[in-house]
Amino acid sequence: MQFTPEQLAHRTGTCAMDKQVRNWLLSLPAPERVDFIKRLWPLNFSHALQLQQAAQLSRQENQQLLRHWLSSGHHNTAQELIKRLEPLLGEETFWRIAAQETVTTAMRDFLNYHGKGRLERPKKH
């Protein structure tokens, strides 16, 4: 069975069908998994994050998704990005990437708010 992002636009990730979605996603080559998750993001960012965690992606692919999501400007996702990707990538890597990306003012403000100012903290030498 093949799924489309549109089919998952209103899914919560907690039903029996969602296990089928995760198994199907794992059957795809990694670049196709990344592409599918990117396409789902604007429709259902919460489910996209759940699938990203289940997708068994490489560190580089997870970093690529973080960069993509930060630059997409959906500032209301900042808290979930921190909650789910900071533990996965590590605090230092997550905040280094966040500081390097060009983000909207709103995204920067929300990252700082939910990240307790870590985006603006001076780097330790």
A tleap script that builds the chain and sets N, CA, C and O, in Angstrom:
source leaprc.protein.ff14SB
mol = sequence {
  NMET GLN PHE THR PRO GLU GLN LEU ALA HIE
  ARG THR GLY THR CYS ALA MET ASP LYS GLN
  VAL ARG ASN TRP LEU LEU SER LEU PRO ALA
  PRO GLU ARG VAL ASP PHE ILE LYS ARG LEU
  TRP PRO LEU ASN PHE SER HIE ALA LEU GLN
  LEU GLN GLN ALA ALA GLN LEU SER ARG GLN
  GLU ASN GLN GLN LEU LEU ARG HIE TRP LEU
  SER SER GLY HIE HIE ASN THR ALA GLN GLU
  LEU ILE LYS ARG LEU GLU PRO LEU LEU GLY
  GLU GLU THR PHE TRP ARG ILE ALA ALA GLN
  GLU THR VAL THR THR ALA MET ARG ASP PHE
  LEU ASN TYR HIE GLY LYS GLY ARG LEU GLU
  ARG PRO LYS LYS CHIE
}
set mol.1.N position { 0.845 -1.185 0.000 }
set mol.1.CA position { 0.000 0.000 0.000 }
set mol.1.C position { 0.885 1.241 0.000 }
set mol.1.O position { 1.930 1.278 0.650 }
set mol.2.N position { 0.458 2.232 -0.724 }
set mol.2.CA position { 1.174 3.506 -0.792 }
set mol.2.C position { 0.294 4.591 -0.182 }
set mol.2.O position { -0.928 4.567 -0.326 }
set mol.3.N position { 0.925 5.536 0.498 }
set mol.3.CA position { 0.208 6.620 1.149 }
set mol.3.C position { 0.627 7.954 0.539 }
set mol.3.O position { 1.700 8.077 -0.052 }
set mol.4.N position { -0.246 8.951 0.697 }
set mol.4.CA position { 0.069 10.300 0.250 }
set mol.4.C position { 0.009 11.223 1.467 }
set mol.4.O position { -0.685 10.918 2.436 }
set mol.5.N position { 0.722 12.338 1.427 }
set mol.5.CA position { 0.623 13.293 2.533 }
set mol.5.C position { -0.819 13.754 2.768 }
set mol.5.O position { -1.226 13.967 3.910 }
set mol.6.N position { -1.573 13.905 1.709 }
set mol.6.CA position { -2.956 14.358 1.840 }
set mol.6.C position { -3.803 13.371 2.650 }
set mol.6.O position { -4.698 13.784 3.387 }
set mol.7.N position { -3.523 12.064 2.514 }
set mol.7.CA position { -4.254 11.063 3.289 }
set mol.7.C position { -3.970 11.193 4.784 }
set mol.7.O position { -4.791 10.801 5.613 }
set mol.8.N position { -2.810 11.741 5.122 }
set mol.8.CA position { -2.395 11.828 6.526 }
set mol.8.C position { -2.594 13.224 7.117 }
set mol.8.O position { -2.187 13.488 8.249 }
set mol.9.N position { -3.208 14.095 6.362 }
set mol.9.CA position { -3.353 15.488 6.794 }
set mol.9.C position { -4.103 15.622 8.114 }
set mol.9.O position { -3.852 16.560 8.871 }
set mol.10.N position { -5.005 14.714 8.399 }
set mol.10.CA position { -5.802 14.821 9.625 }
set mol.10.C position { -5.593 13.632 10.558 }
set mol.10.O position { -6.417 13.387 11.439 }
set mol.11.N position { -4.521 12.905 10.378 }
set mol.11.CA position { -4.232 11.735 11.215 }
set mol.11.C position { -3.522 12.176 12.491 }
set mol.11.O position { -2.845 13.203 12.522 }
set mol.12.N position { -3.688 11.387 13.528 }
set mol.12.CA position { -3.028 11.697 14.805 }
set mol.12.C position { -1.791 10.850 15.040 }
set mol.12.O position { -0.959 11.183 15.884 }
set mol.13.N position { -1.665 9.758 14.301 }
set mol.13.CA position { -0.516 8.868 14.496 }
set mol.13.C position { -0.749 7.819 15.559 }
set mol.13.O position { 0.198 7.161 15.989 }
set mol.14.N position { -1.996 7.643 15.998 }
set mol.14.CA position { -2.274 6.709 17.094 }
set mol.14.C position { -3.195 5.554 16.709 }
set mol.14.O position { -3.561 4.760 17.576 }
set mol.15.N position { -3.571 5.438 15.476 }
set mol.15.CA position { -4.487 4.380 15.036 }
set mol.15.C position { -3.712 3.203 14.460 }
set mol.15.O position { -2.510 3.292 14.209 }
set mol.16.N position { -4.426 2.096 14.256 }
set mol.16.CA position { -3.801 0.901 13.678 }
set mol.16.C position { -3.242 1.200 12.291 }
set mol.16.O position { -2.178 0.696 11.931 }
set mol.17.N position { -3.947 2.014 11.511 }
set mol.17.CA position { -3.474 2.347 10.168 }
set mol.17.C position { -2.132 3.078 10.236 }
set mol.17.O position { -1.313 2.968 9.323 }
set mol.18.N position { -1.912 3.819 11.315 }
set mol.18.CA position { -0.672 4.575 11.418 }
set mol.18.C position { 0.546 3.664 11.549 }
set mol.18.O position { 1.649 4.050 11.161 }
set mol.19.N position { 0.364 2.482 12.083 }
set mol.19.CA position { 1.455 1.501 12.115 }
set mol.19.C position { 1.776 1.055 10.691 }
set mol.19.O position { 2.941 0.859 10.346 }
set mol.20.N position { 0.753 0.897 9.874 }
set mol.20.CA position { 0.961 0.553 8.465 }
set mol.20.C position { 1.733 1.669 7.763 }
set mol.20.O position { 2.617 1.404 6.948 }
set mol.21.N position { 1.392 2.914 8.084 }
set mol.21.CA position { 2.081 4.063 7.486 }
set mol.21.C position { 3.557 4.025 7.863 }
set mol.21.O position { 4.419 4.199 7.002 }
set mol.22.N position { 3.859 3.800 9.141 }
set mol.22.CA position { 5.264 3.751 9.588 }
set mol.22.C position { 6.022 2.612 8.901 }
set mol.22.O position { 7.157 2.796 8.460 }
set mol.23.N position { 5.397 1.442 8.812 }
set mol.23.CA position { 6.048 0.307 8.144 }
set mol.23.C position { 6.267 0.594 6.665 }
set mol.23.O position { 7.324 0.278 6.117 }
set mol.24.N position { 5.270 1.191 6.018 }
set mol.24.CA position { 5.417 1.549 4.609 }
set mol.24.C position { 6.554 2.555 4.432 }
set mol.24.O position { 7.381 2.420 3.530 }
set mol.25.N position { 6.584 3.561 5.303 }
set mol.25.CA position { 7.630 4.579 5.204 }
set mol.25.C position { 9.015 3.946 5.335 }
set mol.25.O position { 9.936 4.306 4.601 }
set mol.26.N position { 9.161 3.014 6.259 }
set mol.26.CA position { 10.458 2.346 6.443 }
set mol.26.C position { 10.855 1.511 5.233 }
set mol.26.O position { 12.036 1.224 5.041 }
set mol.27.N position { 9.884 1.120 4.415 }
set mol.27.CA position { 10.205 0.319 3.229 }
set mol.27.C position { 10.766 1.171 2.096 }
set mol.27.O position { 11.321 0.641 1.134 }
set mol.28.N position { 10.624 2.482 2.208 }
set mol.28.CA position { 11.110 3.392 1.164 }
set mol.28.C position { 12.596 3.683 1.349 }
set mol.28.O position { 13.108 3.617 2.467 }
set mol.29.N position { 13.291 4.006 0.256 }
set mol.29.CA position { 14.671 4.488 0.399 }
set mol.29.C position { 14.670 5.792 1.207 }
set mol.29.O position { 13.704 6.553 1.164 }
set mol.30.N position { 15.743 6.039 1.931 }
set mol.30.CA position { 15.827 7.196 2.827 }
set mol.30.C position { 15.483 8.527 2.147 }
set mol.30.O position { 14.747 9.319 2.734 }
set mol.31.N position { 15.984 8.810 0.932 }
set mol.31.CA position { 15.616 10.101 0.312 }
set mol.31.C position { 14.110 10.252 0.091 }
set mol.31.O position { 13.578 11.358 0.191 }
set mol.32.N position { 13.421 9.148 -0.208 }
set mol.32.CA position { 11.971 9.197 -0.398 }
set mol.32.C position { 11.258 9.401 0.934 }
set mol.32.O position { 10.226 10.070 0.987 }
set mol.33.N position { 11.805 8.822 2.022 }
set mol.33.CA position { 11.239 9.051 3.358 }
set mol.33.C position { 11.323 10.537 3.706 }
set mol.33.O position { 10.353 11.134 4.174 }
set mol.34.N position { 12.492 11.118 3.470 }
set mol.34.CA position { 12.697 12.545 3.767 }
set mol.34.C position { 11.724 13.384 2.946 }
set mol.34.O position { 11.083 14.289 3.480 }
set mol.35.N position { 11.612 13.093 1.668 }
set mol.35.CA position { 10.716 13.853 0.788 }
set mol.35.C position { 9.271 13.741 1.258 }
set mol.35.O position { 8.555 14.742 1.296 }
set mol.36.N position { 8.835 12.541 1.616 }
set mol.36.CA position { 7.458 12.343 2.073 }
set mol.36.C position { 7.197 13.149 3.344 }
set mol.36.O position { 6.159 13.801 3.459 }
set mol.37.N position { 8.113 13.112 4.282 }
set mol.37.CA position { 7.956 13.845 5.541 }
set mol.37.C position { 7.935 15.350 5.276 }
set mol.37.O position { 7.156 16.076 5.895 }
set mol.38.N position { 8.774 15.820 4.371 }
set mol.38.CA position { 8.763 17.244 4.010 }
set mol.38.C position { 7.419 17.653 3.412 }
set mol.38.O position { 6.909 18.736 3.701 }
set mol.39.N position { 6.852 16.788 2.584 }
set mol.39.CA position { 5.574 17.115 1.948 }
set mol.39.C position { 4.411 17.060 2.942 }
set mol.39.O position { 3.421 17.772 2.775 }
set mol.40.N position { 4.524 16.226 3.965 }
set mol.40.CA position { 3.487 16.131 4.991 }
set mol.40.C position { 3.537 17.324 5.945 }
set mol.40.O position { 2.507 17.733 6.481 }
set mol.41.N position { 4.726 17.882 6.157 }
set mol.41.CA position { 4.932 18.955 7.133 }
set mol.41.C position { 3.898 20.085 7.077 }
set mol.41.O position { 3.303 20.396 8.108 }
set mol.42.N position { 3.657 20.711 5.919 }
set mol.42.CA position { 2.700 21.829 5.915 }
set mol.42.C position { 1.253 21.392 6.163 }
set mol.42.O position { 0.410 22.218 6.514 }
set mol.43.N position { 0.962 20.116 5.985 }
set mol.43.CA position { -0.399 19.615 6.166 }
set mol.43.C position { -0.670 19.164 7.602 }
set mol.43.O position { -1.780 19.318 8.111 }
set mol.44.N position { 0.368 18.599 8.254 }
set mol.44.CA position { 0.209 18.040 9.596 }
set mol.44.C position { 1.594 17.923 10.226 }
set mol.44.O position { 2.188 16.845 10.225 }
set mol.45.N position { 2.113 19.031 10.766 }
set mol.45.CA position { 3.480 19.031 11.273 }
set mol.45.C position { 3.666 18.064 12.433 }
set mol.45.O position { 4.741 17.482 12.582 }
set mol.46.N position { 2.651 17.885 13.246 }
set mol.46.CA position { 2.769 16.979 14.385 }
set mol.46.C position { 2.979 15.540 13.921 }
set mol.46.O position { 3.839 14.830 14.441 }
set mol.47.N position { 2.200 15.125 12.956 }
set mol.47.CA position { 2.351 13.757 12.423 }
set mol.47.C position { 3.666 13.624 11.659 }
set mol.47.O position { 4.304 12.572 11.699 }
set mol.48.N position { 4.068 14.675 10.969 }
set mol.48.CA position { 5.353 14.642 10.264 }
set mol.48.C position { 6.496 14.414 11.254 }
set mol.48.O position { 7.422 13.655 10.970 }
set mol.49.N position { 6.432 15.067 12.412 }
set mol.49.CA position { 7.471 14.874 13.431 }
set mol.49.C position { 7.443 13.456 13.996 }
set mol.49.O position { 8.493 12.868 14.256 }
set mol.50.N position { 6.249 12.909 14.185 }
set mol.50.CA position { 6.140 11.530 14.652 }
set mol.50.C position { 6.760 10.566 13.644 }
set mol.50.O position { 7.495 9.651 14.014 }
set mol.51.N position { 6.455 10.780 12.376 }
set mol.51.CA position { 7.005 9.905 11.338 }
set mol.51.C position { 8.513 10.089 11.198 }
set mol.51.O position { 9.240 9.130 10.937 }
set mol.52.N position { 8.976 11.315 11.372 }
set mol.52.CA position { 10.413 11.571 11.305 }
set mol.52.C position { 11.138 10.767 12.379 }
set mol.52.O position { 12.208 10.214 12.125 }
set mol.53.N position { 10.572 10.701 13.556 }
set mol.53.CA position { 11.201 9.942 14.641 }
set mol.53.C position { 11.185 8.447 14.352 }
set mol.53.O position { 12.098 7.730 14.762 }
set mol.54.N position { 10.169 7.971 13.656 }
set mol.54.CA position { 10.052 6.547 13.354 }
set mol.54.C position { 10.775 6.150 12.069 }
set mol.54.O position { 10.909 4.961 11.783 }
set mol.55.N position { 11.239 7.120 11.297 }
set mol.55.CA position { 11.752 6.858 9.948 }
set mol.55.C position { 13.175 6.308 9.899 }
set mol.55.O position { 13.655 5.950 8.823 }
set mol.56.N position { 13.852 6.235 11.030 }
set mol.56.CA position { 15.215 5.702 11.083 }
set mol.56.C position { 16.137 6.396 10.084 }
set mol.56.O position { 16.818 5.754 9.283 }
set mol.57.N position { 16.137 7.715 10.157 }
set mol.57.CA position { 16.964 8.513 9.262 }
set mol.57.C position { 18.349 8.714 9.849 }
set mol.57.O position { 18.553 8.599 11.057 }
set mol.58.N position { 19.294 9.017 8.973 }
set mol.58.CA position { 20.659 9.293 9.429 }
set mol.58.C position { 20.698 10.634 10.139 }
set mol.58.O position { 19.767 11.433 10.036 }
set mol.59.N position { 21.767 10.869 10.848 }
set mol.59.CA position { 21.958 12.152 11.537 }
set mol.59.C position { 21.910 13.310 10.534 }
set mol.59.O position { 21.306 14.347 10.809 }
set mol.60.N position { 22.547 13.129 9.375 }
set mol.60.CA position { 22.561 14.173 8.357 }
set mol.60.C position { 21.156 14.440 7.817 }
set mol.60.O position { 20.790 15.591 7.580 }
set mol.61.N position { 20.374 13.388 7.624 }
set mol.61.CA position { 19.015 13.564 7.115 }
set mol.61.C position { 18.139 14.282 8.150 }
set mol.61.O position { 17.318 15.126 7.791 }
set mol.62.N position { 18.316 13.946 9.426 }
set mol.62.CA position { 17.578 14.639 10.480 }
set mol.62.C position { 17.986 16.103 10.557 }
set mol.62.O position { 17.140 16.971 10.774 }
set mol.63.N position { 19.256 16.382 10.384 }
set mol.63.CA position { 19.720 17.771 10.375 }
set mol.63.C position { 19.151 18.516 9.171 }
set mol.63.O position { 18.764 19.679 9.282 }
set mol.64.N position { 19.101 17.846 8.027 }
set mol.64.CA position { 18.528 18.444 6.818 }
set mol.64.C position { 17.061 18.800 7.049 }
set mol.64.O position { 16.616 19.879 6.659 }
set mol.65.N position { 16.306 17.893 7.684 }
set mol.65.CA position { 14.899 18.186 7.964 }
set mol.65.C position { 14.764 19.372 8.918 }
set mol.65.O position { 13.908 20.232 8.715 }
set mol.66.N position { 15.595 19.425 9.947 }
set mol.66.CA position { 15.541 20.553 10.875 }
set mol.66.C position { 15.790 21.864 10.135 }
set mol.66.O position { 15.065 22.838 10.335 }
set mol.67.N position { 16.799 21.889 9.294 }
set mol.67.CA position { 17.086 23.114 8.531 }
set mol.67.C position { 15.889 23.520 7.671 }
set mol.67.O position { 15.504 24.688 7.621 }
set mol.68.N position { 15.323 22.542 7.008 }
set mol.68.CA position { 14.168 22.787 6.148 }
set mol.68.C position { 13.006 23.354 6.966 }
set mol.68.O position { 12.379 24.335 6.564 }
set mol.69.N position { 12.727 22.742 8.100 }
set mol.69.CA position { 11.599 23.171 8.914 }
set mol.69.C position { 11.836 24.537 9.540 }
set mol.69.O position { 10.907 25.339 9.634 }
set mol.70.N position { 13.051 24.815 9.964 }
set mol.70.CA position { 13.347 26.137 10.525 }
set mol.70.C position { 13.158 27.224 9.473 }
set mol.70.O position { 12.615 28.290 9.760 }
set mol.71.N position { 13.605 26.948 8.268 }
set mol.71.CA position { 13.518 27.963 7.212 }
set mol.71.C position { 12.115 28.085 6.639 }
set mol.71.O position { 11.816 29.054 5.943 }
set mol.72.N position { 11.245 27.111 6.922 }
set mol.72.CA position { 9.877 27.183 6.390 }
set mol.72.C position { 9.048 28.254 7.090 }
set mol.72.O position { 8.008 28.671 6.580 }
set mol.73.N position { 9.510 28.702 8.263 }
set mol.73.CA position { 8.876 29.836 8.913 }
set mol.73.C position { 7.626 29.546 9.717 }
set mol.73.O position { 6.937 30.484 10.120 }
set mol.74.N position { 7.307 28.296 9.966 }
set mol.74.CA position { 6.124 27.959 10.768 }
set mol.74.C position { 6.471 28.092 12.249 }
set mol.74.O position { 6.769 27.102 12.918 }
set mol.75.N position { 6.427 29.332 12.756 }
set mol.75.CA position { 6.888 29.597 14.116 }
set mol.75.C position { 6.087 28.861 15.182 }
set mol.75.O position { 6.597 28.635 16.279 }
set mol.76.N position { 4.845 28.482 14.889 }
set mol.76.CA position { 4.049 27.753 15.872 }
set mol.76.C position { 4.560 26.323 16.092 }
set mol.76.O position { 4.057 25.612 16.962 }
set mol.77.N position { 5.536 25.913 15.320 }
set mol.77.CA position { 6.120 24.574 15.472 }
set mol.77.C position { 7.385 24.583 16.324 }
set mol.77.O position { 7.946 23.522 16.600 }
set mol.78.N position { 7.839 25.745 16.742 }
set mol.78.CA position { 9.125 25.865 17.440 }
set mol.78.C position { 9.209 24.957 18.657 }
set mol.78.O position { 10.210 24.266 18.844 }
set mol.79.N position { 8.174 24.951 19.485 }
set mol.79.CA position { 8.209 24.148 20.705 }
set mol.79.C position { 8.343 22.658 20.389 }
set mol.79.O position { 9.118 21.955 21.038 }
set mol.80.N position { 7.599 22.180 19.403 }
set mol.80.CA position { 7.674 20.761 19.037 }
set mol.80.C position { 9.022 20.418 18.403 }
set mol.80.O position { 9.561 19.336 18.641 }
set mol.81.N position { 9.566 21.326 17.605 }
set mol.81.CA position { 10.898 21.085 17.041 }
set mol.81.C position { 11.923 20.908 18.153 }
set mol.81.O position { 12.741 19.990 18.110 }
set mol.82.N position { 11.877 21.783 19.139 }
set mol.82.CA position { 12.813 21.683 20.262 }
set mol.82.C position { 12.576 20.380 21.027 }
set mol.82.O position { 13.519 19.643 21.314 }
set mol.83.N position { 11.342 20.108 21.346 }
set mol.83.CA position { 10.988 18.921 22.141 }
set mol.83.C position { 11.431 17.618 21.474 }
set mol.83.O position { 11.929 16.712 22.142 }
set mol.84.N position { 11.248 17.528 20.160 }
set mol.84.CA position { 11.515 16.264 19.476 }
set mol.84.C position { 12.918 16.156 18.878 }
set mol.84.O position { 13.500 15.072 18.858 }
set mol.85.N position { 13.462 17.275 18.390 }
set mol.85.CA position { 14.736 17.182 17.679 }
set mol.85.C position { 15.953 17.505 18.540 }
set mol.85.O position { 17.050 17.028 18.247 }
set mol.86.N position { 15.791 18.292 19.578 }
set mol.86.CA position { 16.937 18.569 20.442 }
set mol.86.C position { 17.473 17.280 21.086 }
set mol.86.O position { 18.688 17.079 21.092 }
set mol.87.N position { 16.612 16.396 21.630 }
set mol.87.CA position { 17.143 15.144 22.180 }
set mol.87.C position { 17.752 14.224 21.114 }
set mol.87.O position { 18.708 13.496 21.380 }
set mol.88.N position { 17.186 14.271 19.916 }
set mol.88.CA position { 17.658 13.417 18.827 }
set mol.88.C position { 19.024 13.861 18.307 }
set mol.88.O position { 19.903 13.032 18.071 }
set mol.89.N position { 19.195 15.155 18.131 }
set mol.89.CA position { 20.428 15.692 17.552 }
set mol.89.C position { 21.447 16.104 18.609 }
set mol.89.O position { 22.634 16.242 18.314 }
set mol.90.N position { 20.989 16.297 19.819 }
set mol.90.CA position { 21.852 16.827 20.873 }
set mol.90.C position { 21.647 18.328 20.976 }
set mol.90.O position { 21.428 19.012 19.976 }
set mol.91.N position { 21.721 18.827 22.201 }
set mol.91.CA position { 21.453 20.245 22.450 }
set mol.91.C position { 22.382 21.149 21.653 }
set mol.91.O position { 21.929 22.101 21.017 }
set mol.92.N position { 23.669 20.859 21.683 }
set mol.92.CA position { 24.634 21.722 21.006 }
set mol.92.C position { 24.382 21.772 19.500 }
set mol.92.O position { 24.379 22.851 18.906 }
set mol.93.N position { 24.174 20.620 18.886 }
set mol.93.CA position { 23.943 20.561 17.441 }
set mol.93.C position { 22.637 21.251 17.072 }
set mol.93.O position { 22.590 22.024 16.115 }
set mol.94.N position { 21.578 20.976 17.827 }
set mol.94.CA position { 20.286 21.595 17.534 }
set mol.94.C position { 20.410 23.117 17.526 }
set mol.94.O position { 19.971 23.768 16.578 }
set mol.95.N position { 21.003 23.688 18.575 }
set mol.95.CA position { 21.060 25.145 18.691 }
set mol.95.C position { 22.084 25.755 17.739 }
set mol.95.O position { 21.930 26.905 17.328 }
set mol.96.N position { 23.119 25.011 17.384 }
set mol.96.CA position { 24.069 25.498 16.378 }
set mol.96.C position { 23.357 25.638 15.035 }
set mol.96.O position { 23.500 26.655 14.356 }
set mol.97.N position { 22.592 24.619 14.653 }
set mol.97.CA position { 21.843 24.658 13.392 }
set mol.97.C position { 20.818 25.792 13.426 }
set mol.97.O position { 20.683 26.543 12.461 }
set mol.98.N position { 20.099 25.910 14.539 }
set mol.98.CA position { 19.085 26.963 14.663 }
set mol.98.C position { 19.716 28.345 14.529 }
set mol.98.O position { 19.125 29.241 13.927 }
set mol.99.N position { 20.904 28.522 15.082 }
set mol.99.CA position { 21.580 29.825 15.014 }
set mol.99.C position { 22.090 30.114 13.602 }
set mol.99.O position { 22.188 31.277 13.212 }
set mol.100.N position { 22.413 29.077 12.834 }
set mol.100.CA position { 22.967 29.259 11.492 }
set mol.100.C position { 21.896 29.510 10.439 }
set mol.100.O position { 22.168 30.133 9.413 }
set mol.101.N position { 20.697 29.035 10.682 }
set mol.101.CA position { 19.635 29.143 9.682 }
set mol.101.C position { 19.042 30.548 9.653 }
set mol.101.O position { 18.972 31.237 10.671 }
set mol.102.N position { 18.627 30.942 8.479 }
set mol.102.CA position { 17.893 32.184 8.328 }
set mol.102.C position { 16.443 31.870 8.657 }
set mol.102.O position { 15.781 31.120 7.939 }
set mol.103.N position { 15.957 32.446 9.746 }
set mol.103.CA position { 14.588 32.185 10.179 }
set mol.103.C position { 13.832 33.509 10.278 }
set mol.103.O position { 14.430 34.580 10.369 }
set mol.104.N position { 12.526 33.410 10.257 }
set mol.104.CA position { 11.709 34.612 10.407 }
set mol.104.C position { 11.883 35.173 11.816 }
set mol.104.O position { 12.326 34.474 12.727 }
set mol.105.N position { 11.533 36.419 11.974 }
set mol.105.CA position { 11.599 37.038 13.300 }
set mol.105.C position { 10.702 36.285 14.277 }
set mol.105.O position { 11.078 36.054 15.426 }
set mol.106.N position { 9.521 35.909 13.813 }
set mol.106.CA position { 8.592 35.174 14.679 }
set mol.106.C position { 9.187 33.829 15.083 }
set mol.106.O position { 9.080 33.434 16.245 }
set mol.107.N position { 9.811 33.119 14.146 }
set mol.107.CA position { 10.424 31.829 14.475 }
set mol.107.C position { 11.550 32.032 15.488 }
set mol.107.O position { 11.662 31.266 16.445 }
set mol.108.N position { 12.373 33.041 15.293 }
set mol.108.CA position { 13.467 33.333 16.228 }
set mol.108.C position { 12.909 33.614 17.622 }
set mol.108.O position { 13.425 33.109 18.619 }
set mol.109.N position { 11.845 34.428 17.681 }
set mol.109.CA position { 11.235 34.765 18.969 }
set mol.109.C position { 10.673 33.519 19.659 }
set mol.109.O position { 10.864 33.337 20.862 }
set mol.110.N position { 9.991 32.674 18.915 }
set mol.110.CA position { 9.407 31.467 19.502 }
set mol.110.C position { 10.489 30.469 19.914 }
set mol.110.O position { 10.362 29.821 20.952 }
set mol.111.N position { 11.546 30.336 19.119 }
set mol.111.CA position { 12.658 29.465 19.516 }
set mol.111.C position { 13.277 29.956 20.816 }
set mol.111.O position { 13.575 29.164 21.709 }
set mol.112.N position { 13.465 31.258 20.914 }
set mol.112.CA position { 14.039 31.820 22.137 }
set mol.112.C position { 13.112 31.635 23.329 }
set mol.112.O position { 13.562 31.312 24.428 }
set mol.113.N position { 11.825 31.840 23.112 }
set mol.113.CA position { 10.864 31.690 24.198 }
set mol.113.C position { 10.829 30.247 24.690 }
set mol.113.O position { 11.009 29.990 25.880 }
set mol.114.N position { 10.600 29.310 23.781 }
set mol.114.CA position { 10.487 27.900 24.164 }
set mol.114.C position { 11.832 27.279 24.507 }
set mol.114.O position { 11.893 26.285 25.231 }
set mol.115.N position { 12.912 27.860 23.990 }
set mol.115.CA position { 14.251 27.363 24.280 }
set mol.115.C position { 14.923 28.102 25.418 }
set mol.115.O position { 16.121 27.940 25.651 }
set mol.116.N position { 14.149 28.917 26.131 }
set mol.116.CA position { 14.649 29.660 27.297 }
set mol.116.C position { 15.882 30.493 26.962 }
set mol.116.O position { 16.841 30.545 27.733 }
set mol.117.N position { 15.841 31.140 25.802 }
set mol.117.CA position { 16.903 32.064 25.412 }
set mol.117.C position { 18.147 31.424 24.817 }
set mol.117.O position { 19.129 32.123 24.567 }
set mol.118.N position { 18.136 30.116 24.583 }
set mol.118.CA position { 19.359 29.442 24.095 }
set mol.118.C position { 19.797 29.896 22.717 }
set mol.118.O position { 20.983 29.814 22.398 }
set mol.119.N position { 18.893 30.365 21.906 }
set mol.119.CA position { 19.280 30.812 20.574 }
set mol.119.C position { 20.143 32.071 20.635 }
set mol.119.O position { 21.035 32.260 19.809 }
set mol.120.N position { 19.877 32.912 21.600 }
set mol.120.CA position { 20.591 34.190 21.706 }
set mol.120.C position { 21.753 34.157 22.682 }
set mol.120.O position { 22.500 35.131 22.775 }
set mol.121.N position { 21.927 33.054 23.415 }
set mol.121.CA position { 23.028 32.976 24.379 }
set mol.121.C position { 24.367 33.043 23.690 }
set mol.121.O position { 24.547 32.428 22.639 }
set mol.122.N position { 25.316 33.775 24.253 }
set mol.122.CA position { 26.647 33.799 23.653 }
set mol.122.C position { 27.302 32.424 23.730 }
set mol.122.O position { 27.098 31.670 24.681 }
set mol.123.N position { 28.081 32.122 22.717 }
set mol.123.CA position { 28.795 30.832 22.662 }
set mol.123.C position { 29.923 30.818 23.688 }
set mol.123.O position { 30.592 31.825 23.918 }
set mol.124.N position { 30.117 29.643 24.301 }
set mol.124.CA position { 31.247 29.476 25.214 }
set mol.124.C position { 32.500 29.178 24.402 }
set mol.124.O position { 32.438 28.459 23.405 }
set mol.125.N position { 33.608 29.713 24.815 }
set mol.125.CA position { 34.867 29.467 24.088 }
set mol.125.C position { 35.755 28.568 24.891 }
set mol.125.O position { 36.859 28.241 24.456 }
savepdb mol mol.pdb
quit
